[in-house]
Amino acid sequence: MKSNNQINIPEAREAMDKFKMQAANEVGVNLKQGYNGDLTSREAGSVGGQMVKKMIEAYEQGLQ
């Protein structure tokens, strides 16, 4: 079975890109539009970690 994590809905892609940029800004990583292959693993991980942290916070707020 082939896995596909591509975002096919343009509005969802735009929202995710905006969310990623906000998370990067919060942790002090300078992302640019398009390819960011020059990021270190630490920088990329900190952006992803911040995104997860924000998603968990949003979920917990929804439970209250």
Backbone as XML, in Angstrom:
<?xml version="1.0"?>
<chain id="A" units="angstrom">
  <residue number="1" name="MET">
    <atom name="N" x="0.840" y="-1.177" z="0.000"/>
    <atom name="CA" x="0.000" y="0.000" z="0.000"/>
    <atom name="C" x="0.883" y="1.236" z="0.000"/>
  </residue>
  <residue number="2" name="LYS">
    <atom name="N" x="0.598" y="2.145" z="-0.891"/>
    <atom name="CA" x="1.403" y="3.354" z="-1.035"/>
    <atom name="C" x="0.826" y="4.475" z="-0.171"/>
  </residue>
  <residue number="3" name="SER">
    <atom name="N" x="1.689" y="5.136" z="0.572"/>
    <atom name="CA" x="1.275" y="6.269" z="1.395"/>
    <atom name="C" x="1.434" y="7.558" z="0.607"/>
  </residue>
  <residue number="4" name="ASN">
    <atom name="N" x="0.502" y="8.477" z="0.796"/>
    <atom name="CA" x="0.552" y="9.751" z="0.080"/>
    <atom name="C" x="0.242" y="10.864" z="1.066"/>
  </residue>
  <residue number="5" name="ASN">
    <atom name="N" x="1.249" y="11.667" z="1.441"/>
    <atom name="CA" x="0.987" y="12.781" z="2.344"/>
    <atom name="C" x="0.932" y="14.114" z="1.617"/>
  </residue>
  <residue number="6" name="GLN">
    <atom name="N" x="0.590" y="14.107" z="0.371"/>
    <atom name="CA" x="0.453" y="15.349" z="-0.375"/>
    <atom name="C" x="-0.848" y="16.041" z="0.008"/>
  </residue>
  <residue number="7" name="ILE">
    <atom name="N" x="-0.795" y="17.364" z="0.155"/>
    <atom name="CA" x="-1.999" y="18.140" z="0.415"/>
    <atom name="C" x="-2.587" y="18.516" z="-0.943"/>
  </residue>
  <residue number="8" name="ASN">
    <atom name="N" x="-3.790" y="18.029" z="-1.215"/>
    <atom name="CA" x="-4.393" y="18.214" z="-2.533"/>
    <atom name="C" x="-5.331" y="19.408" z="-2.613"/>
  </residue>
  <residue number="9" name="ILE">
    <atom name="N" x="-5.719" y="19.959" z="-1.478"/>
    <atom name="CA" x="-6.645" y="21.087" z="-1.470"/>
    <atom name="C" x="-5.833" y="22.371" z="-1.342"/>
  </residue>
  <residue number="10" name="PRO">
    <atom name="N" x="-5.898" y="23.262" z="-2.351"/>
    <atom name="CA" x="-5.066" y="24.478" z="-2.338"/>
    <atom name="C" x="-5.227" y="25.314" z="-1.068"/>
  </residue>
  <residue number="11" name="GLU">
    <atom name="N" x="-6.447" y="25.456" z="-0.561"/>
    <atom name="CA" x="-6.666" y="26.258" z="0.646"/>
    <atom name="C" x="-5.968" y="25.642" z="1.848"/>
  </residue>
  <residue number="12" name="ALA">
    <atom name="N" x="-5.973" y="24.307" z="1.914"/>
    <atom name="CA" x="-5.309" y="23.618" z="3.016"/>
    <atom name="C" x="-3.799" y="23.816" z="2.928"/>
  </residue>
  <residue number="13" name="ARG">
    <atom name="N" x="-3.257" y="23.764" z="1.722"/>
    <atom name="CA" x="-1.811" y="23.974" z="1.539"/>
    <atom name="C" x="-1.424" y="25.386" z="1.976"/>
  </residue>
  <residue number="14" name="GLU">
    <atom name="N" x="-2.223" y="26.369" z="1.586"/>
    <atom name="CA" x="-1.935" y="27.755" z="1.973"/>
    <atom name="C" x="-1.979" y="27.920" z="3.487"/>
  </residue>
  <residue number="15" name="ALA">
    <atom name="N" x="-2.971" y="27.324" z="4.135"/>
    <atom name="CA" x="-3.094" y="27.412" z="5.588"/>
    <atom name="C" x="-1.910" y="26.736" z="6.273"/>
  </residue>
  <residue number="16" name="MET">
    <atom name="N" x="-1.499" y="25.580" z="5.756"/>
    <atom name="CA" x="-0.371" y="24.857" z="6.355"/>
    <atom name="C" x="0.937" y="25.631" z="6.166"/>
  </residue>
  <residue number="17" name="ASP">
    <atom name="N" x="1.120" y="26.237" z="5.004"/>
    <atom name="CA" x="2.316" y="27.045" z="4.761"/>
    <atom name="C" x="2.358" y="28.251" z="5.707"/>
  </residue>
  <residue number="18" name="LYS">
    <atom name="N" x="1.211" y="28.888" z="5.900"/>
    <atom name="CA" x="1.139" y="30.028" z="6.813"/>
    <atom name="C" x="1.444" y="29.590" z="8.249"/>
  </residue>
  <residue number="19" name="PHE">
    <atom name="N" x="0.872" y="28.462" z="8.647"/>
    <atom name="CA" x="1.110" y="27.907" z="9.978"/>
    <atom name="C" x="2.599" y="27.596" z="10.170"/>
  </residue>
  <residue number="20" name="LYS">
    <atom name="N" x="3.222" y="27.020" z="9.151"/>
    <atom name="CA" x="4.643" y="26.679" z="9.210"/>
    <atom name="C" x="5.503" y="27.943" z="9.347"/>
  </residue>
  <residue number="21" name="MET">
    <atom name="N" x="5.154" y="28.984" z="8.603"/>
    <atom name="CA" x="5.899" y="30.239" z="8.677"/>
    <atom name="C" x="5.774" y="30.874" z="10.065"/>
  </residue>
  <residue number="22" name="GLN">
    <atom name="N" x="4.571" y="30.827" z="10.643"/>
    <atom name="CA" x="4.371" y="31.370" z="11.985"/>
    <atom name="C" x="5.193" y="30.598" z="13.012"/>
  </residue>
  <residue number="23" name="ALA">
    <atom name="N" x="5.183" y="29.275" z="12.908"/>
    <atom name="CA" x="5.945" y="28.448" z="13.840"/>
    <atom name="C" x="7.439" y="28.737" z="13.703"/>
  </residue>
  <residue number="24" name="ALA">
    <atom name="N" x="7.917" y="28.866" z="12.479"/>
    <atom name="CA" x="9.334" y="29.155" z="12.254"/>
    <atom name="C" x="9.706" y="30.507" z="12.848"/>
  </residue>
  <residue number="25" name="ASN">
    <atom name="N" x="8.851" y="31.490" z="12.668"/>
    <atom name="CA" x="9.099" y="32.813" z="13.221"/>
    <atom name="C" x="9.178" y="32.760" z="14.749"/>
  </residue>
  <residue number="26" name="GLU">
    <atom name="N" x="8.304" y="31.977" z="15.367"/>
    <atom name="CA" x="8.282" y="31.863" z="16.825"/>
    <atom name="C" x="9.565" y="31.253" z="17.387"/>
  </residue>
  <residue number="27" name="VAL">
    <atom name="N" x="10.197" y="30.356" z="16.647"/>
    <atom name="CA" x="11.424" y="29.726" z="17.137"/>
    <atom name="C" x="12.681" y="30.348" z="16.530"/>
  </residue>
  <residue number="28" name="GLY">
    <atom name="N" x="12.513" y="31.416" z="15.743"/>
    <atom name="CA" x="13.658" y="32.149" z="15.219"/>
    <atom name="C" x="14.344" y="31.521" z="14.021"/>
  </residue>
  <residue number="29" name="VAL">
    <atom name="N" x="13.601" y="30.725" z="13.251"/>
    <atom name="CA" x="14.156" y="30.115" z="12.037"/>
    <atom name="C" x="13.657" y="30.917" z="10.842"/>
  </residue>
  <residue number="30" name="ASN">
    <atom name="N" x="14.569" y="31.294" z="9.978"/>
    <atom name="CA" x="14.220" y="32.106" z="8.817"/>
    <atom name="C" x="13.860" y="31.202" z="7.637"/>
  </residue>
  <residue number="31" name="LEU">
    <atom name="N" x="12.551" y="30.981" z="7.439"/>
    <atom name="CA" x="12.091" y="30.205" z="6.291"/>
    <atom name="C" x="11.826" y="31.146" z="5.135"/>
  </residue>
  <residue number="32" name="LYS">
    <atom name="N" x="12.016" y="30.625" z="3.932"/>
    <atom name="CA" x="11.653" y="31.389" z="2.743"/>
    <atom name="C" x="10.617" y="30.589" z="1.969"/>
  </residue>
  <residue number="33" name="GLN">
    <atom name="N" x="9.902" y="31.246" z="1.082"/>
    <atom name="CA" x="8.925" y="30.547" z="0.263"/>
    <atom name="C" x="9.652" y="29.550" z="-0.627"/>
  </residue>
  <residue number="34" name="GLY">
    <atom name="N" x="9.073" y="28.375" z="-0.799"/>
    <atom name="CA" x="9.676" y="27.365" z="-1.653"/>
    <atom name="C" x="10.622" y="26.454" z="-0.901"/>
  </residue>
  <residue number="35" name="TYR">
    <atom name="N" x="11.690" y="26.084" z="-1.559"/>
    <atom name="CA" x="12.631" y="25.097" z="-1.044"/>
    <atom name="C" x="13.478" y="25.661" z="0.094"/>
  </residue>
  <residue number="36" name="ASN">
    <atom name="N" x="13.570" y="24.892" z="1.184"/>
    <atom name="CA" x="14.371" y="25.294" z="2.343"/>
    <atom name="C" x="15.373" y="24.201" z="2.706"/>
  </residue>
  <residue number="37" name="GLY">
    <atom name="N" x="15.994" y="23.618" z="1.700"/>
    <atom name="CA" x="16.927" y="22.517" z="1.910"/>
    <atom name="C" x="18.209" y="22.910" z="2.614"/>
  </residue>
  <residue number="38" name="ASP">
    <atom name="N" x="18.425" y="24.211" z="2.797"/>
    <atom name="CA" x="19.639" y="24.650" z="3.479"/>
    <atom name="C" x="19.468" y="24.687" z="4.994"/>
  </residue>
  <residue number="39" name="LEU">
    <atom name="N" x="18.286" y="24.351" z="5.497"/>
    <atom name="CA" x="18.082" y="24.329" z="6.949"/>
    <atom name="C" x="18.837" y="23.163" z="7.566"/>
  </residue>
  <residue number="40" name="THR">
    <atom name="N" x="19.307" y="23.366" z="8.780"/>
    <atom name="CA" x="19.917" y="22.256" z="9.503"/>
    <atom name="C" x="18.804" y="21.353" z="10.034"/>
  </residue>
  <residue number="41" name="SER">
    <atom name="N" x="19.158" y="20.156" z="10.417"/>
    <atom name="CA" x="18.178" y="19.240" z="11.010"/>
    <atom name="C" x="17.596" y="19.838" z="12.278"/>
  </residue>
  <residue number="42" name="ARG">
    <atom name="N" x="18.416" y="20.509" z="13.040"/>
    <atom name="CA" x="17.951" y="21.138" z="14.279"/>
    <atom name="C" x="16.903" y="22.210" z="13.983"/>
  </residue>
  <residue number="43" name="GLU">
    <atom name="N" x="17.158" y="23.046" z="12.970"/>
    <atom name="CA" x="16.208" y="24.100" z="12.615"/>
    <atom name="C" x="14.883" y="23.499" z="12.125"/>
  </residue>
  <residue number="44" name="ALA">
    <atom name="N" x="14.976" y="22.533" z="11.233"/>
    <atom name="CA" x="13.766" y="21.900" z="10.709"/>
    <atom name="C" x="12.987" y="21.215" z="11.829"/>
  </residue>
  <residue number="45" name="GLY">
    <atom name="N" x="13.697" y="20.551" z="12.723"/>
    <atom name="CA" x="13.049" y="19.883" z="13.850"/>
    <atom name="C" x="12.396" y="20.847" z="14.807"/>
  </residue>
  <residue number="46" name="SER">
    <atom name="N" x="13.018" y="21.998" z="15.017"/>
    <atom name="CA" x="12.423" y="22.973" z="15.928"/>
    <atom name="C" x="11.145" y="23.561" z="15.340"/>
  </residue>
  <residue number="47" name="VAL">
    <atom name="N" x="11.095" y="23.738" z="14.025"/>
    <atom name="CA" x="9.877" y="24.226" z="13.377"/>
    <atom name="C" x="8.775" y="23.175" z="13.508"/>
  </residue>
  <residue number="48" name="GLY">
    <atom name="N" x="9.095" y="21.940" z="13.191"/>
    <atom name="CA" x="8.107" y="20.861" z="13.309"/>
    <atom name="C" x="7.638" y="20.681" z="14.742"/>
  </residue>
  <residue number="49" name="GLY">
    <atom name="N" x="8.556" y="20.753" z="15.679"/>
    <atom name="CA" x="8.190" y="20.628" z="17.087"/>
    <atom name="C" x="7.274" y="21.746" z="17.539"/>
  </residue>
  <residue number="50" name="GLN">
    <atom name="N" x="7.529" y="22.961" z="17.082"/>
    <atom name="CA" x="6.683" y="24.098" z="17.436"/>
    <atom name="C" x="5.287" y="23.927" z="16.838"/>
  </residue>
  <residue number="51" name="MET">
    <atom name="N" x="5.216" y="23.389" z="15.626"/>
    <atom name="CA" x="3.918" y="23.151" z="15.006"/>
    <atom name="C" x="3.112" y="22.139" z="15.817"/>
  </residue>
  <residue number="52" name="VAL">
    <atom name="N" x="3.760" y="21.061" z="16.242"/>
    <atom name="CA" x="3.085" y="20.048" z="17.052"/>
    <atom name="C" x="2.632" y="20.646" z="18.381"/>
  </residue>
  <residue number="53" name="LYS">
    <atom name="N" x="3.497" y="21.427" z="19.005"/>
    <atom name="CA" x="3.146" y="22.069" z="20.275"/>
    <atom name="C" x="1.900" y="22.931" z="20.118"/>
  </residue>
  <residue number="54" name="LYS">
    <atom name="N" x="1.841" y="23.725" z="19.037"/>
    <atom name="CA" x="0.692" y="24.597" z="18.791"/>
    <atom name="C" x="-0.573" y="23.780" z="18.511"/>
  </residue>
  <residue number="55" name="MET">
    <atom name="N" x="-0.445" y="22.665" z="17.787"/>
    <atom name="CA" x="-1.607" y="21.831" z="17.507"/>
    <atom name="C" x="-2.148" y="21.205" z="18.789"/>
  </residue>
  <residue number="56" name="ILE">
    <atom name="N" x="-1.255" y="20.768" z="19.670"/>
    <atom name="CA" x="-1.695" y="20.189" z="20.942"/>
    <atom name="C" x="-2.383" y="21.251" z="21.796"/>
  </residue>
  <residue number="57" name="GLU">
    <atom name="N" x="-1.817" y="22.453" z="21.847"/>
    <atom name="CA" x="-2.438" y="23.542" z="22.600"/>
    <atom name="C" x="-3.826" y="23.852" z="22.067"/>
  </residue>
  <residue number="58" name="ALA">
    <atom name="N" x="-3.979" y="23.899" z="20.756"/>
    <atom name="CA" x="-5.287" y="24.183" z="20.150"/>
    <atom name="C" x="-6.288" y="23.093" z="20.488"/>
  </residue>
  <residue number="59" name="TYR">
    <atom name="N" x="-5.837" y="21.845" z="20.456"/>
    <atom name="CA" x="-6.706" y="20.725" z="20.786"/>
    <atom name="C" x="-7.153" y="20.809" z="22.245"/>
  </residue>
  <residue number="60" name="GLU">
    <atom name="N" x="-6.202" y="21.093" z="23.139"/>
    <atom name="CA" x="-6.533" y="21.181" z="24.555"/>
    <atom name="C" x="-7.493" y="22.344" z="24.827"/>
  </residue>
  <residue number="61" name="GLN">
    <atom name="N" x="-7.341" y="23.448" z="24.119"/>
    <atom name="CA" x="-8.262" y="24.576" z="24.267"/>
    <atom name="C" x="-9.663" y="24.184" z="23.821"/>
  </residue>
  <residue number="62" name="GLY">
    <atom name="N" x="-9.753" y="23.345" z="22.813"/>
    <atom name="CA" x="-11.049" y="22.887" z="22.325"/>
    <atom name="C" x="-11.769" y="21.978" z="23.303"/>
  </residue>
  <residue number="63" name="LEU">
    <atom name="N" x="-11.009" y="21.338" z="24.185"/>
    <atom name="CA" x="-11.610" y="20.437" z="25.169"/>
    <atom name="C" x="-12.199" y="21.189" z="26.356"/>
  </residue>
  <residue number="64" name="GLN">
    <atom name="N" x="-11.810" y="22.409" z="26.544"/>
    <atom name="CA" x="-12.272" y="23.163" z="27.715"/>
    <atom name="C" x="-13.577" y="23.875" z="27.455"/>
  </residue>
</chain>
